[in-house]
Amino acid sequence: MKPKQNKIDLSTTIVMGILNLTDNSFYDGGKYKNEEKALTQCRKMIKEGARIIDLGAQSSKPGANEITEQEEWSRIKPLLASIKKEFPNILISIDTNKSSIAEKSINNGADIINDISAGDLDKNMFSVIAKYKPTYIIMHMKGTPKNMQENPVYKNVVGEIKDYFTNKILKLKQLGIEDIIIDPGFGFGKTIEHNYDILNNLQKLKTLKRPILVGVSRKSMIYNLLENTANQSLNGTTVVNSISLTKGANILRVHDVKEAVECIKIVNFAQNTK
């Protein structure tokens, strides 16, 4: 019997709150390794308006090393159970590129698999997604987290991302997988110029007829441009999120939920005012 999953309502733009269970993520690494601290942060994000909580135990920052499946699951399992018990209706996303972690997570109550590699780093991922039919987020990444920022080159970054997603969606549909969300992968194998080219042309991905997730929260494309730090880049994040919303983003993946919810409210009101 397949586990029951909550499905995403994207009739309005929603916020996905990031909960990193890592010790080396670029912004909040180590802050939420303790289960009680992680649960407290989860409660805060839900109270502020997050509709999805995205749990990740493997850092994907540039140059990050892989951790073992055992270590990844030992970080995810207890918190997944605690969130599911306290918030049975909240959508839980698992940020992993390992099919074994995806399968265990789904069987323990996860609703969404958020795969930065879109199946490229684990050939069994698509078969797991086809078996259980969770919502599947596929991201574009050039290379791997270990090498993705070593001189990424594109002739047409937006066109190549569109072609990549077109091929992935076709393969997934052939396996009976329809519940797909696309993430252009800001900062994953892209220069700062590539990132802003994608931002400026985000609406072109709407032709793929899939919801678009944007994850730019406190990334280097913001703080390097502003010559500050991840800790100082909340305002810049809000600006980029606002642009993303005007270009058609359906989900904002963020560290700072309250500010993202306010951003959505203002942009929606402005766009609907005549």
C-alpha positions as CSV (number, residue, x, y, z in Angstrom):
1,M,0.0,0.0,0.0
2,K,1.4,3.4,-1.0
3,P,1.7,6.0,1.7
4,K,-0.8,8.8,1.6
5,Q,0.7,12.2,0.6
6,N,-0.6,15.7,1.0
7,K,-0.7,17.6,-2.3
8,I,0.3,21.2,-3.0
9,D,-2.4,23.8,-3.7
10,L,-0.7,26.3,-6.0
11,S,-3.8,28.4,-6.7
12,T,-1.8,31.1,-4.9
13,T,2.0,31.6,-4.6
14,I,3.4,29.8,-1.5
15,V,6.5,29.8,0.6
16,M,8.8,26.8,1.3
17,G,10.8,27.2,4.5
18,I,14.3,25.8,4.5
19,L,15.4,23.7,7.4
20,N,19.0,22.6,7.0
21,L,20.1,19.7,9.3
22,T,23.6,20.1,8.1
23,D,26.8,21.4,9.8
24,N,28.2,23.2,6.8
25,S,25.5,24.9,4.8
26,F,26.5,28.3,3.5
27,Y,24.1,30.3,5.7
28,D,22.7,28.3,8.6
29,G,25.0,25.3,8.8
30,G,25.0,23.8,12.3
31,K,22.2,26.0,13.7
32,Y,19.6,23.3,13.6
33,K,21.5,20.0,14.1
34,N,19.9,19.7,17.5
35,E,16.4,18.3,17.1
36,E,14.6,20.6,19.5
37,K,16.2,23.7,17.9
38,A,15.2,22.4,14.5
39,L,11.6,21.8,15.7
40,T,11.5,25.3,17.2
41,Q,12.6,26.8,13.9
42,C,10.0,24.7,12.1
43,R,7.2,26.0,14.4
44,K,8.4,29.5,13.8
45,M,8.3,29.1,10.0
46,I,4.9,27.5,10.0
47,K,3.5,30.3,12.2
48,E,4.9,32.9,9.8
49,G,3.1,31.3,6.9
50,A,5.3,28.5,5.4
51,R,3.2,26.0,3.6
52,I,6.1,23.6,3.0
53,I,9.0,22.6,5.2
54,D,12.0,21.5,3.2
55,L,14.3,19.2,5.2
56,G,17.9,18.8,4.0
57,A,20.7,16.9,5.6
58,Q,23.3,17.0,2.8
59,S,24.9,20.4,2.1
60,S,24.8,21.3,-1.6
61,K,27.0,24.5,-1.3
62,P,29.8,24.7,-3.9
63,G,32.6,22.3,-3.0
64,A,30.5,20.3,-0.6
65,N,31.4,16.7,0.1
66,E,28.8,13.9,0.1
67,I,27.8,12.4,3.5
68,T,26.8,8.7,3.8
69,E,23.3,7.5,3.3
70,Q,23.3,6.4,7.0
71,E,24.3,9.8,8.3
72,E,21.8,11.6,6.0
73,W,18.9,9.4,7.2
74,S,19.9,9.6,10.8
75,R,19.5,13.4,10.6
76,I,16.2,13.4,8.7
77,K,14.3,10.5,10.3
78,P,13.7,11.8,13.9
79,L,12.7,15.4,12.8
80,L,10.5,14.1,9.9
81,A,8.6,12.0,12.5
82,S,8.3,14.9,15.0
83,I,7.0,17.4,12.3
84,K,4.6,14.8,11.0
85,K,3.2,14.2,14.5
86,E,2.9,17.9,15.4
87,F,1.8,19.2,12.0
88,P,0.0,16.4,10.2
89,N,-1.3,18.7,7.5
90,I,1.9,20.6,6.7
91,L,3.7,19.6,3.5
92,I,7.1,18.1,4.1
93,S,9.7,18.2,1.4
94,I,13.0,16.2,1.6
95,D,16.0,17.7,-0.1
96,T,18.0,14.7,-1.3
97,N,19.5,13.3,-4.5
98,K,19.6,9.7,-3.1
99,S,16.8,7.4,-4.1
100,S,17.1,5.3,-0.9
101,I,16.6,8.4,1.2
102,A,13.7,9.5,-1.0
103,E,12.0,6.1,-0.5
104,K,12.5,6.0,3.2
105,S,11.3,9.6,3.6
106,I,8.1,8.9,1.6
107,N,7.4,5.8,3.7
108,N,7.8,7.9,6.8
109,G,5.4,10.7,5.7
110,A,7.2,13.0,3.3
111,D,5.0,14.5,0.6
112,I,7.6,16.0,-1.8
113,I,11.1,15.0,-3.0
114,N,13.3,18.0,-3.9
115,D,16.2,16.6,-6.0
116,I,18.9,19.1,-7.0
117,S,20.2,16.6,-9.6
118,A,16.8,15.7,-11.2
119,G,17.8,12.1,-11.1
120,D,21.3,12.6,-12.6
121,L,23.2,11.6,-9.4
122,D,21.1,8.5,-8.8
123,K,19.9,6.3,-11.6
124,N,17.2,4.8,-9.4
125,M,15.5,8.0,-8.4
126,F,13.0,8.1,-11.2
127,S,11.9,4.6,-10.5
128,V,11.3,5.5,-6.8
129,I,9.3,8.6,-7.9
130,A,7.3,6.5,-10.4
131,K,6.5,3.9,-7.7
132,Y,5.2,6.3,-5.0
133,K,4.1,9.3,-7.1
134,P,5.1,12.2,-4.7
135,T,5.4,15.7,-5.9
136,Y,8.8,15.8,-7.5
137,I,11.0,19.0,-7.7
138,I,13.6,18.8,-10.4
139,M,16.4,21.3,-10.4
140,H,18.9,22.3,-13.1
141,M,22.5,21.9,-12.1
142,K,25.6,21.9,-14.3
143,G,28.0,19.3,-12.8
144,T,27.9,18.3,-9.1
145,P,28.1,20.4,-5.9
146,K,31.7,19.5,-5.7
147,N,32.7,21.0,-9.1
148,M,29.7,23.0,-10.4
149,Q,31.3,26.4,-9.9
150,E,34.5,25.5,-11.8
151,N,34.1,27.7,-14.8
152,P,30.5,27.0,-15.9
153,V,29.9,27.9,-19.6
154,Y,26.7,28.2,-21.6
155,K,25.9,29.5,-25.1
156,N,22.4,30.4,-24.0
157,V,21.7,29.6,-20.3
158,V,17.9,30.0,-20.4
159,G,17.6,28.0,-23.6
160,E,19.8,25.2,-22.3
161,I,17.8,25.1,-19.0
162,K,14.5,24.9,-21.0
163,D,15.9,22.1,-23.2
164,Y,17.1,20.2,-20.0
165,F,13.7,20.4,-18.4
166,T,11.9,19.5,-21.6
167,N,13.9,16.3,-21.8
168,K,13.4,15.5,-18.1
169,I,9.7,16.1,-18.2
170,L,9.3,13.9,-21.2
171,K,11.1,11.0,-19.5
172,L,9.1,11.5,-16.3
173,K,5.8,11.6,-18.1
174,Q,6.7,8.3,-19.9
175,L,7.0,6.8,-16.4
176,G,3.6,8.1,-15.4
177,I,5.0,11.0,-13.3
178,E,3.0,14.2,-13.8
179,D,3.3,16.1,-10.5
180,I,6.5,17.9,-11.4
181,I,7.9,21.3,-10.3
182,I,10.9,22.9,-11.9
183,D,13.7,24.9,-10.3
184,P,16.2,26.7,-12.5
185,G,18.9,26.2,-9.9
186,F,20.2,29.7,-9.1
187,G,23.8,29.3,-8.1
188,F,24.2,25.7,-9.2
189,G,26.8,25.8,-12.0
190,K,26.1,29.4,-12.9
191,T,28.1,32.6,-12.8
192,I,26.5,35.7,-11.4
193,E,25.8,36.9,-14.9
194,H,24.0,33.6,-15.7
195,N,21.9,33.9,-12.5
196,Y,20.6,37.3,-13.4
197,D,20.0,36.3,-17.0
198,I,17.8,33.5,-15.7
199,L,16.1,35.9,-13.3
200,N,15.4,38.4,-16.1
201,N,14.0,35.7,-18.4
202,L,12.3,33.5,-15.8
203,Q,8.9,33.9,-17.5
204,K,10.2,32.0,-20.5
205,L,10.1,28.8,-18.4
206,K,6.3,29.2,-18.1
207,T,6.0,27.6,-21.6
208,L,6.9,24.3,-19.9
209,K,3.6,24.5,-18.1
210,R,5.0,23.4,-14.8
211,P,5.1,25.3,-11.5
212,I,8.4,27.2,-10.9
213,L,10.3,27.2,-7.7
214,V,12.8,29.9,-7.0
215,G,15.5,29.5,-4.4
216,V,17.7,32.5,-4.1
217,S,17.6,33.0,-0.4
218,R,20.8,34.7,0.9
219,K,22.9,33.3,-2.0
220,S,26.2,34.6,-3.3
221,M,24.5,36.0,-6.4
222,I,23.0,38.6,-4.0
223,Y,25.7,39.2,-1.4
224,N,28.6,39.2,-3.9
225,L,26.8,41.8,-6.0
226,L,26.1,43.9,-2.9
227,E,29.5,43.3,-1.5
228,N,28.2,42.1,1.8
229,T,27.6,38.7,3.4
230,A,24.9,36.0,3.6
231,N,23.9,37.4,7.0
232,Q,23.5,40.9,5.5
233,S,21.6,39.8,2.4
234,L,17.9,39.6,3.5
235,N,17.0,42.9,1.8
236,G,18.7,41.8,-1.4
237,T,16.8,38.4,-1.2
238,T,13.5,40.2,-0.9
239,V,14.3,42.3,-4.0
240,V,15.2,39.2,-6.1
241,N,12.1,37.3,-4.8
242,S,9.9,40.3,-5.8
243,I,11.3,40.2,-9.3
244,S,10.8,36.4,-9.4
245,L,7.2,36.8,-8.5
246,T,6.6,39.3,-11.3
247,K,8.1,36.8,-13.7
248,G,5.9,34.0,-12.6
249,A,7.4,32.2,-9.7
250,N,4.9,29.9,-7.9
251,I,7.0,28.9,-4.8
252,L,9.7,30.8,-3.0
253,R,12.2,28.6,-1.1
254,V,13.6,30.8,1.7
255,H,15.3,31.0,5.1
256,D,13.2,34.0,6.1
257,V,9.5,33.1,5.8
258,K,7.8,36.2,7.3
259,E,9.6,38.5,4.8
260,A,8.8,36.2,1.8
261,V,5.1,36.0,2.8
262,E,4.9,39.8,3.0
263,C,6.7,40.0,-0.4
264,I,4.0,37.8,-2.0
265,K,1.2,39.8,-0.4
266,I,2.5,43.1,-1.7
267,V,3.3,41.8,-5.2
268,N,-0.1,40.1,-5.5
269,F,-1.9,43.2,-4.4
270,A,0.0,45.4,-6.7
271,Q,-0.7,43.1,-9.7
272,N,-4.4,42.8,-8.9
273,T,-5.0,46.6,-8.4
274,K,-6.5,48.4,-11.4
